[in-house]
């Protein structure tokens, strides 16, 4: 398990919504340093917070950010986009994959040497849309399903390097992304608390809000999760032989 107190945390997409709440929550739990990373760092102050310019689709900015961070215990991949679409424009899908999948991938790869050094953790903010698509935002749902599969694969692969990988499967949260959705929404602050509770408890899959929690039991005790465990065991056996 990884406690937040005394640790160094980096949060992408930190300028608003869940990202901003995660920064504030990490500070309240006693993090020694919190890097608040976003395309345009705004409105942060305090001795524990370091703003960091980071567009997760910009390879040069990723390299610069990784060079600026000397040590890291917890990387929270929170940056993401969600746009309404009807799958008629391939460019919309490409954009969601660029940010929500390949951005997450590139940022994690860049900071992995630091996380390996500290035996740290990767926390990927995903969505219950990874389980079932919301047809109003299908490109987003596609990207979150892909990011979840990436997270599950990394969970086994990076465990060999002493790095934990957590999937955060959020429901509808009261942020700019969900402004047009007329359904009950969780507060970003409560989601941030649940995310770090899950990290500190060592939960692989974190369901941080009431809507997400309705999926937790069926997922954690279901056939798909059991298949993930079986595949992880198969991979481990192959790696040991190799």
Rosetta blueprint (number, residue, H / E / L):
1 X L
2 X L
3 X L
4 X L
5 X L
6 X L
7 X L
8 X E
9 X E
10 X E
11 X E
12 X L
13 X L
14 X L
15 X L
16 X L
17 X H
18 X H
19 X H
20 X H
21 X H
22 X H
23 X H
24 X H
25 X H
26 X H
27 X H
28 X H
29 X L
30 X L
31 X L
32 X L
33 X E
34 X E
35 X E
36 X E
37 X E
38 X E
39 X L
40 X L
41 X L
42 X L
43 X L
44 X L
45 X L
46 X L
47 X L
48 X L
49 X E
50 X E
51 X E
52 X E
53 X E
54 X L
55 X L
56 X L
57 X L
58 X L
59 X H
60 X H
61 X H
62 X H
63 X H
64 X H
65 X H
66 X H
67 X H
68 X H
69 X L
70 X L
71 X L
72 X L
73 X L
74 X E
75 X E
76 X E
77 X E
78 X L
79 X L
80 X L
81 X L
82 X L
83 X L
84 X L
85 X L
86 X L
87 X L
88 X L
89 X L
90 X H
91 X H
92 X H
93 X H
94 X H
95 X H
96 X H
97 X H
98 X H
99 X H
100 X H
101 X H
102 X H
103 X H
104 X H
105 X H
106 X H
107 X H
108 X H
109 X H
110 X H
111 X H
112 X H
113 X H
114 X H
115 X H
116 X H
117 X H
118 X H
119 X L
120 X L
121 X E
122 X E
123 X E
124 X E
125 X E
126 X L
127 X L
128 X H
129 X H
130 X H
131 X L
132 X L
133 X L
134 X L
135 X H
136 X H
137 X H
138 X H
139 X H
140 X H
141 X H
142 X H
143 X H
144 X H
145 X H
146 X H
147 X H
148 X H
149 X H
150 X H
151 X H
152 X H
153 X H
154 X H
155 X H
156 X H
157 X H
158 X H
159 X H
160 X L
161 X L
162 X L
163 X L
164 X E
165 X E
166 X E
167 X E
168 X E
169 X L
170 X L
171 X L
172 X L
173 X E
174 X L
175 X L
176 X H
177 X H
178 X H
179 X L
180 X L
181 X L
182 X L
183 X L
184 X L
185 X L
186 X E
187 X L
188 X H
189 X H
190 X H
191 X H
192 X H
193 X H
194 X H
195 X H
196 X H
197 X H
198 X H
199 X H
200 X H
201 X H
202 X L
203 X L
204 X L
205 X E
206 X E
207 X L
208 X L
209 X L
210 X H
211 X H
212 X H
213 X H
214 X H
215 X H
216 X H
217 X H
218 X H
219 X H
220 X H
221 X L
222 X L
223 X H
224 X H
225 X H
226 X H
227 X H
228 X H
229 X H
230 X H
231 X H
232 X H
233 X H
234 X H
235 X H
236 X H
237 X H
238 X H
239 X H
240 X H
241 X H
242 X L
